[in-house]
Amino acid sequence: MNKKFQVETILKAQQNDKAARDLVCRQGAGLVHKIAHKVSRAYGQDQRDLAQAGFLGLLQGVDKFDENRGVMPSTFIIFWIKAEVLKQARHGASLVKGPQSNGAQKAHYHLRRTAAKLQALTGQAPDSVDMAKALNLPVHVVEAQRLVMQPVASLSAASPDGASLGDTLADEGPTPEQSAVQAQARSWTVEIMKTFRLDLSEKETAIFDARIASSDPIPGRVLGDQLGMTRQGVSQYEIKIRAKLEKRIKNVLK
């Protein structure tokens, strides 16, 4: 793998050379999935989501690489792949409310992995008794740990009196001037997206609509089945489309 990432190819990719960027993605695909698989087992997160984050990290590593720093390309790119995969995994694990010490985090993830295995075997989410038997722990210990694992409540969740949690907070909404600026920015963004979409191929348009422009993106595997592609193929297309869109926006801002 170390020999796959050539400085010459990376420099071309930094100049938005399509062939070079495609080549780097193909060369790093195995590494991305290997890291995603390892982190998925440790954190109990979906490997497909982690792999998508890994490809984004790969391209970030390519764009940020500087041959004058004396760092091997593979070492630098692997760092960025791991950084994005771990970022996605920790976000999914809701560590804001989770345990913070190393020992508590290990117990936290062990519990998540065990719950995932039991659910895969039985087809339904295990209760605290099943978890306690699998872990050989008292039920009250498992219940306490599972309570910590619960995600933070959404501000839109209803309280007992019917109001949302957000309703109980102070109104810190934007001023009329800020609202006007935000509306103008949204209008500008929509116009950019419309013109950008016209330059895409039929397959790119389908992926753009389903994965980037949609407020409820279709999972990569589902979209791949619809388009006759693999999930990895959809992910690579999405990465390239996002890079092209970013370039378009930068050109407009010049």
C-alpha positions as a printed Julia matrix, in Angstrom:
254×3 Matrix{Float64}:
   0.0     0.0     0.0
   2.84    2.38    0.77
   4.03    2.14   -2.83
   0.6     2.87   -4.29
   0.41    6.54   -3.35
   2.85    8.29   -5.69
   3.74   11.94   -5.19
   3.32   12.64   -8.9
  -0.24   11.29   -8.87
  -1.13   13.25   -5.74
   0.16   16.51   -7.22
  -1.97   15.94  -10.31
  -4.98   15.17   -8.1
  -4.43   18.45   -6.25
  -4.84   20.2    -9.61
  -8.27   18.54   -9.92
  -7.03   16.07  -12.52
 -10.01   13.7   -12.75
  -7.98   10.65  -13.76
  -5.51   11.21  -10.91
  -8.25   11.6    -8.29
  -9.99    8.48   -9.57
  -6.72    6.57   -9.42
  -6.02    7.65   -5.83
  -9.53    6.59   -4.77
  -9.12    3.18   -6.4
  -5.69    2.68   -4.87
  -6.89    3.64   -1.4
 -10.22    1.78   -1.49
  -8.83   -1.35    0.16
  -7.18    0.66    2.92
 -10.33    2.71    3.54
 -12.49   -0.4     3.94
  -9.87   -2.09    6.12
  -9.79    0.86    8.54
 -13.58    1.19    8.45
 -13.99   -2.51    9.25
 -11.6    -2.32   12.19
 -13.21    0.82   13.65
 -16.69   -0.59   13.03
 -15.91   -3.6    15.22
 -14.46   -1.41   17.95
 -17.24    1.18   18.03
 -20.25   -0.85   16.9
 -20.97    1.55   14.01
 -22.12    0.82   10.44
 -19.07    0.0     8.34
 -20.64    1.53    5.22
 -21.02    4.94    6.84
 -17.48    4.76    8.17
 -16.14    3.86    4.72
 -17.81    6.92    3.19
 -16.14    9.07    5.82
 -12.87    7.29    5.04
 -13.03    8.24    1.36
 -13.62   11.86    2.33
 -10.59   11.65    4.6
  -8.55   10.14    1.79
  -9.29   13.07   -0.49
  -8.64   15.54    2.32
  -5.26   13.92    2.81
  -4.55   14.22   -0.9
  -5.52   17.9    -0.99
  -3.53   18.78    2.14
  -0.38   16.78    1.29
   2.81   18.83    0.98
   5.86   17.0    -0.36
   8.16   19.58    1.23
   7.27   18.4     4.74
   9.23   15.18    4.31
   6.29   12.94    5.18
   5.52    9.79    3.19
   2.29   10.15    1.19
   0.86    6.93    2.58
   1.55    7.98    6.18
  -0.11   11.35    5.67
  -3.16    9.99    3.84
  -3.69    7.16    6.33
  -3.73    9.74    9.13
  -6.57   11.64    7.43
  -8.52    8.47    6.64
  -8.34    7.36   10.28
  -9.19   10.84   11.51
 -12.42   11.04    9.47
 -13.44    7.44   10.23
 -12.93    7.93   13.98
 -14.74   11.27   13.85
 -17.75    9.6    12.23
 -17.64    6.68   14.67
 -17.48    8.9    17.75
 -20.25   11.11   16.44
 -22.44    8.06   15.93
 -21.66    6.79   19.41
 -22.92   10.07   20.95
 -19.9    10.56   23.18
 -21.16   13.93   24.36
 -23.27   12.09   26.87
 -21.25    8.91   26.95
 -18.41    7.93   29.3
 -15.23    9.95   29.07
 -12.54    7.92   30.88
 -10.67    5.25   28.91
 -11.98    2.43   31.08
 -15.56    3.65   30.9
 -15.34    4.08   27.13
 -14.08    0.5    26.69
 -17.03   -0.79   28.72
 -19.34    1.46   26.74
 -18.21    0.08   23.37
 -18.11   -3.52   24.66
 -21.75   -3.15   25.63
 -22.62   -1.77   22.19
 -20.85   -4.62   20.41
 -22.55   -7.23   22.57
 -25.97   -5.66   21.95
 -25.32   -5.66   18.18
 -24.28   -9.34   18.22
 -27.34  -10.41   20.22
 -29.64   -8.47   17.92
 -28.04  -10.11   14.88
 -28.61  -13.57   16.41
 -32.18  -13.07   17.63
 -33.47  -10.47   15.19
 -34.62   -8.14   17.96
 -33.05   -5.68   20.36
 -31.9    -7.44   23.58
 -33.23   -6.33   26.94
 -31.13   -5.75   30.06
 -31.62   -9.34   31.28
 -30.29  -10.8    28.03
 -27.38   -8.39   28.1
 -26.59   -9.25   31.71
 -26.49  -12.97   30.91
 -24.24  -12.42   27.87
 -21.84  -10.2    29.83
 -22.06  -12.11   33.1
 -22.91   -8.91   34.96
 -25.68   -7.91   37.4
 -28.79   -6.57   35.67
 -28.62   -3.23   37.5
 -25.07   -2.64   36.22
 -26.17   -3.23   32.64
 -29.2    -0.97   33.05
 -27.04    1.83   34.43
 -24.61    1.56   31.53
 -27.4     1.43   28.95
 -28.87    4.56   30.44
 -25.6     6.35   29.74
 -25.72    5.09   26.15
 -29.05    6.78   25.43
 -28.71    9.67   22.95
 -29.35   13.2    24.08
 -33.02   14.11   23.58
 -33.89   16.19   20.55
 -35.05   19.74   21.12
 -38.1    18.88   19.03
 -39.08   16.02   21.36
 -42.37   16.58   23.17
 -42.37   17.14   26.93
 -45.14   15.75   29.19
 -47.22   18.93   28.77
 -47.1    18.67   24.97
 -44.57   21.45   24.35
 -41.23   20.75   22.73
 -37.98   21.06   24.66
 -36.97   23.83   22.3
 -40.0    25.86   23.39
 -38.61   26.07   26.92
 -35.39   27.75   25.79
 -34.86   31.46   25.33
 -35.55   32.77   21.85
 -32.15   33.28   20.26
 -33.41   33.38   16.68
 -31.84   35.57   14.0
 -32.64   39.26   13.75
 -34.61   40.5    10.69
 -31.34   41.63    9.12
 -29.75   38.22    9.69
 -32.83   36.5     8.28
 -32.59   38.58    5.12
 -28.92   37.66    4.68
 -29.69   33.99    5.28
 -32.52   34.08    2.74
 -30.21   35.67    0.17
 -27.55   33.04    0.84
 -30.1    30.23    0.43
 -31.31   31.71   -2.85
 -27.73   32.01   -4.09
 -26.99   28.4    -3.08
 -30.1    27.07   -4.83
 -29.15   28.88   -8.03
 -25.61   27.47   -7.93
 -26.96   23.95   -7.39
 -29.38   24.29  -10.32
 -26.73   25.4   -12.79
 -24.24   22.83  -11.48
 -26.79   20.04  -11.94
 -27.18   20.86  -15.64
 -23.55   19.9   -16.3
 -23.81   16.43  -14.74
 -24.24   13.14  -16.55
 -27.42   11.11  -16.1
 -25.84    8.88  -13.46
 -24.21   11.82  -11.68
 -27.54   13.64  -11.65
 -29.27   10.67  -10.01
 -26.59   10.44   -7.31
 -26.55   14.22   -6.83
 -30.33   14.32   -6.34
 -30.43   11.3    -4.02
 -27.3    11.85   -1.91
 -26.34   15.55   -1.98
 -29.34   17.72   -2.78
 -31.85   15.65   -0.81
 -32.74   16.48    2.8
 -33.24   12.72    3.34
 -30.39   11.0     1.45
 -30.98    7.5     0.09
 -28.52    4.95    1.57
 -25.63    4.17   -0.75
 -26.43    0.47   -1.0
 -30.09    1.11   -1.87
 -29.18    3.71   -4.47
 -26.53    1.38   -5.9
 -29.13   -1.35   -6.41
 -31.36    1.14   -8.22
 -28.56    2.28  -10.53
 -26.92   -1.11  -11.04
 -23.82   -0.05   -9.11
 -21.98   -1.16   -6.0
 -22.22    0.93   -2.83
 -18.52    1.69   -3.2
 -19.13    2.93   -6.73
 -21.87    5.26   -5.52
 -19.55    6.55   -2.79
 -16.77    7.29   -5.26
 -19.16    9.1    -7.59
 -20.48   11.15   -4.66
 -16.97   12.16   -3.63
 -16.16   13.33   -7.15
 -19.44   15.25   -7.46
 -18.85   17.03   -4.15
 -15.33   17.96   -5.27
 -16.69   19.38   -8.53
 -19.38   21.32   -6.66
 -16.81   22.75   -4.26
 -14.68   23.84   -7.22
 -17.71   25.46   -8.86
 -18.52   27.43   -5.71
 -14.91   28.56   -5.35
 -14.89   29.79   -8.95
 -18.08   31.77   -8.34
 -16.57   33.39   -5.26
 -13.44   34.53   -7.09
